[in-house]
Amino acid sequence: WQTAIQYFVQHPFGAGLGGYPTINPHNALLLLLVHTGFIGVFFFLVLLIKMLIYCWRIYLATQDLAARNIILAILCGFLWFFIHSQADNIFIDDNIGMLFWLETGLIFSFGKSL
């Protein structure tokens, strides 16, 4: 983690995607910070927070028990992604990263149906 933070201090706007040396910080936010800088991390965190709020609002607005359970599972999935990303680069693995964006699409499809 220290190497990634030192690299960010030297390049606050990021090194660009793929511009980071082969050192793996095992933290998705640190990797994103090194690649995209503070601007990229800011917008990614805004996206995460907005998705969590959107998911919670849909959960509260939905009366169907089965739909509420699915939305709650998606909300738990978002929280798992955020917690797990602190110990691993989950978006490097295409299968795990794809699940994140699949959950994002599912929650937006639920929101459109209300």
BELUR-V714943 format. One record per helix or strand of 3 or more residues. SS is the DSSP state (H for helix, E for strand). FROM is the first residue (numbers start at 1). TO is the last residue. If there is no record, write none. Layout:
{{SS FROM TO} {SS FROM TO}}
This chain:
{{H 2 10} {H 28 61} {H 65 84} {H 94 113}}
